[in-house]
Amino acid sequence: MNIDLEKYILQHIDAEDPVLKELDRYTHINVLRPRMISGHLQGSILKMICRMIQPQLALEIGAYTGYSAICMIKGMTPTAHLHTIEKNDELETTLKTFFAKAEVENQLTLHIGKALDIIPTLPNHFDFIFIDGDKREYPQYYEAVFDKLKSGGFIVADNILWDGKVAKPNMPDDAYTKGIMDFNQLVAQDKRVEKVILPLRDGLTLIRKK
């Protein structure tokens, strides 16, 4: 997105929560690959989606430093619960610190480990699932969570445009791009769902289970 246009958008939406602003700064100073953070615009959209669909049980694959998890919980009712998974155990302290600062720790369960190992142990009635983990494993995530999603439930998948690499004519030369492209094709051909792509940041796919 054009920088001036993004700046204009950010000036005309709700202000960023102070804890989220602190988390964003902390991530950019102290954590590798800070561009992975959801950020104010995408976080606001995730919060609004949760406001609209009011999930009682949600799942996040790929917590990173916790920005998106906090946004989603802020959009849920006080009785809702989020399971969030992060494979990098070095981020556990950061996650717990900022979940406490945002006062959302009682509404979530943090799982540290590989998502494909953890997903089978989770409940079978999620209303909402946000996929933002290892891009190489997106197709496997989709298959692993599908039966755990209620009919009428939603999946949102991040980074599905992958810096535009998905639209290049040549075959992907890396496993990350291939994982995203395989996921996009899998969802496009799946008659069990409705889907639409939002060209926001690096692309979001909104998926509804029929």
C-alpha positions as CSV (number, residue, x, y, z in Angstrom):
1,M,0.0,0.0,0.0
2,N,1.1,3.5,-0.8
3,I,2.7,5.0,2.4
4,D,0.8,8.2,2.2
5,L,-2.5,6.3,1.7
6,E,-1.7,4.1,4.7
7,K,-0.9,7.1,6.8
8,Y,-4.2,8.7,5.8
9,I,-6.1,5.5,6.8
10,L,-4.4,5.3,10.2
11,Q,-5.4,8.9,10.8
12,H,-9.0,8.1,10.2
13,I,-9.5,4.9,12.3
14,D,-9.6,4.4,16.1
15,A,-6.3,5.3,17.9
16,E,-3.9,2.5,18.7
17,D,-4.2,1.1,22.2
18,P,-1.2,2.2,24.4
19,V,-0.3,-1.4,25.2
20,L,-0.3,-2.3,21.6
21,K,1.8,0.7,20.7
22,E,4.3,-0.3,23.4
23,L,4.3,-3.9,22.0
24,D,4.9,-2.7,18.5
25,R,7.8,-0.6,19.6
26,Y,9.3,-3.4,21.7
27,T,9.0,-5.9,18.8
28,H,10.8,-3.6,16.4
29,I,13.6,-2.9,18.9
30,N,14.1,-6.4,20.4
31,V,12.7,-9.2,18.1
32,L,13.9,-10.6,14.8
33,R,11.7,-10.0,11.7
34,P,9.5,-7.3,13.3
35,R,7.6,-6.9,10.0
36,M,5.8,-10.1,11.0
37,I,3.8,-8.2,13.6
38,S,0.1,-7.5,12.6
39,G,0.3,-3.8,13.3
40,H,-2.4,-1.2,13.9
41,L,-4.4,-1.5,10.7
42,Q,-4.6,-5.3,10.4
43,G,-5.0,-5.6,14.2
44,S,-8.0,-3.2,14.0
45,I,-9.5,-5.3,11.2
46,L,-9.1,-8.5,13.2
47,K,-10.7,-6.8,16.2
48,M,-13.6,-5.6,14.0
49,I,-14.1,-9.1,12.5
50,C,-14.4,-10.5,16.0
51,R,-16.8,-7.7,17.0
52,M,-19.0,-8.7,14.0
53,I,-19.0,-12.5,14.3
54,Q,-18.7,-12.7,18.1
55,P,-16.8,-16.0,18.4
56,Q,-16.9,-17.8,21.8
57,L,-14.0,-20.0,21.0
58,A,-11.1,-18.9,18.7
59,L,-7.8,-20.3,17.6
60,E,-4.6,-18.5,16.4
61,I,-1.8,-20.3,14.7
62,G,1.3,-18.1,15.0
63,A,1.2,-15.7,18.0
64,Y,4.6,-14.1,17.3
65,T,4.7,-11.3,20.0
66,G,1.0,-11.3,20.7
67,Y,-0.3,-8.2,18.9
68,S,-3.0,-10.0,16.9
69,A,-4.1,-12.1,19.9
70,I,-4.7,-9.0,22.0
71,C,-6.6,-7.4,19.2
72,M,-8.9,-10.4,18.7
73,I,-9.7,-10.8,22.4
74,K,-10.5,-7.0,22.6
75,G,-13.1,-7.7,20.0
76,M,-14.6,-10.7,21.8
77,T,-17.1,-10.9,24.6
78,P,-15.8,-11.3,28.2
79,T,-16.9,-14.9,28.2
80,A,-15.0,-15.8,25.0
81,H,-11.7,-17.7,24.9
82,L,-8.7,-17.8,22.5
83,H,-6.2,-20.6,22.1
84,T,-3.0,-19.2,20.6
85,I,0.0,-21.2,19.4
86,E,3.6,-20.0,19.0
87,K,6.5,-22.4,18.1
88,N,9.3,-20.1,19.2
89,D,9.8,-20.7,22.9
90,E,12.1,-17.6,23.1
91,L,8.9,-15.4,22.7
92,E,7.1,-17.0,25.7
93,T,8.1,-14.4,28.2
94,T,7.3,-11.5,25.9
95,L,3.9,-13.0,25.2
96,K,3.0,-13.5,28.8
97,T,4.3,-10.0,29.8
98,F,2.2,-8.2,27.2
99,F,-0.9,-10.4,27.7
100,A,-0.8,-9.4,31.3
101,K,-0.3,-5.7,30.5
102,A,-3.3,-5.8,28.1
103,E,-5.3,-7.7,30.9
104,V,-6.3,-10.5,28.5
105,E,-4.4,-13.4,30.1
106,N,-7.6,-14.8,31.7
107,Q,-9.2,-15.1,28.2
108,L,-6.5,-17.1,26.5
109,T,-4.5,-20.2,26.6
110,L,-0.9,-20.0,25.3
111,H,0.5,-23.1,23.7
112,I,4.3,-23.2,23.0
113,G,5.3,-25.8,20.3
114,K,4.5,-27.0,16.8
115,A,1.0,-26.2,15.7
116,L,0.5,-29.5,13.9
117,D,1.3,-31.4,17.2
118,I,-0.9,-29.1,19.3
119,I,-4.0,-28.8,17.1
120,P,-5.2,-32.4,17.6
121,T,-5.3,-31.8,21.4
122,L,-7.6,-28.8,21.1
123,P,-11.5,-28.6,21.2
124,N,-13.6,-29.4,18.2
125,H,-16.0,-26.4,18.2
126,F,-14.0,-23.3,17.1
127,D,-16.0,-20.3,15.7
128,F,-13.0,-18.5,14.4
129,I,-9.5,-19.4,13.4
130,F,-6.6,-17.1,12.4
131,I,-3.8,-18.7,10.4
132,D,-0.5,-16.9,10.5
133,G,2.1,-19.5,11.2
134,D,4.8,-21.2,9.2
135,K,3.9,-20.5,5.5
136,R,5.3,-23.9,4.4
137,E,2.7,-25.6,6.5
138,Y,-0.4,-23.6,5.5
139,P,-2.1,-26.5,3.6
140,Q,-1.5,-28.9,6.6
141,Y,-2.9,-26.3,9.0
142,Y,-6.1,-26.0,6.9
143,E,-6.6,-29.7,6.8
144,A,-5.9,-30.1,10.5
145,V,-8.3,-27.4,11.7
146,F,-11.2,-27.9,9.2
147,D,-13.1,-30.5,11.2
148,K,-12.6,-28.4,14.4
149,L,-14.4,-25.4,12.9
150,K,-18.1,-25.1,13.3
151,S,-20.4,-24.9,10.3
152,G,-20.8,-21.1,9.7
153,G,-17.4,-20.5,11.3
154,F,-14.6,-18.4,9.8
155,I,-11.0,-18.8,9.0
156,V,-8.8,-15.8,8.2
157,A,-5.4,-16.6,6.7
158,D,-2.6,-14.0,6.5
159,N,0.2,-13.4,4.0
160,I,-1.6,-15.2,1.1
161,L,-0.2,-12.8,-1.5
162,W,3.4,-13.2,-0.2
163,D,4.9,-10.0,-1.6
164,G,3.2,-10.7,-5.0
165,K,5.3,-13.9,-5.5
166,V,2.1,-15.9,-5.9
167,A,1.2,-14.1,-9.1
168,K,4.5,-14.6,-10.8
169,P,4.5,-16.9,-13.9
170,N,7.4,-19.0,-12.9
171,M,7.2,-21.9,-10.5
172,P,8.1,-21.0,-6.9
173,D,11.7,-21.6,-6.0
174,D,11.3,-21.7,-2.3
175,A,9.1,-23.8,0.1
176,Y,7.5,-20.7,1.7
177,T,6.0,-19.5,-1.6
178,K,5.0,-23.0,-2.6
179,G,3.2,-23.5,0.8
180,I,1.2,-20.3,0.2
181,M,0.4,-21.1,-3.4
182,D,-0.7,-24.7,-2.5
183,F,-2.9,-23.3,0.3
184,N,-4.5,-20.8,-2.1
185,Q,-5.2,-23.5,-4.6
186,L,-6.6,-25.8,-1.9
187,V,-9.0,-23.2,-0.6
188,A,-10.0,-22.1,-4.1
189,Q,-11.1,-25.6,-5.0
190,D,-12.8,-26.4,-1.8
191,K,-16.6,-26.5,-2.3
192,R,-17.2,-26.7,1.4
193,V,-16.4,-23.1,1.9
194,E,-17.0,-19.5,0.7
195,K,-13.9,-17.4,0.3
196,V,-12.7,-13.9,-0.6
197,I,-9.3,-12.3,-0.7
198,L,-8.6,-8.9,0.7
199,P,-5.5,-7.2,-0.8
200,L,-4.6,-5.7,2.6
201,R,-0.9,-5.5,3.5
202,D,0.3,-8.9,2.4
203,G,-3.2,-10.3,1.7
204,L,-5.9,-11.8,3.9
205,T,-8.2,-14.6,2.8
206,L,-11.6,-14.7,4.5
207,I,-13.1,-18.2,4.5
208,R,-16.5,-19.3,5.8
209,K,-17.4,-22.9,6.3
210,K,-20.8,-23.7,4.8
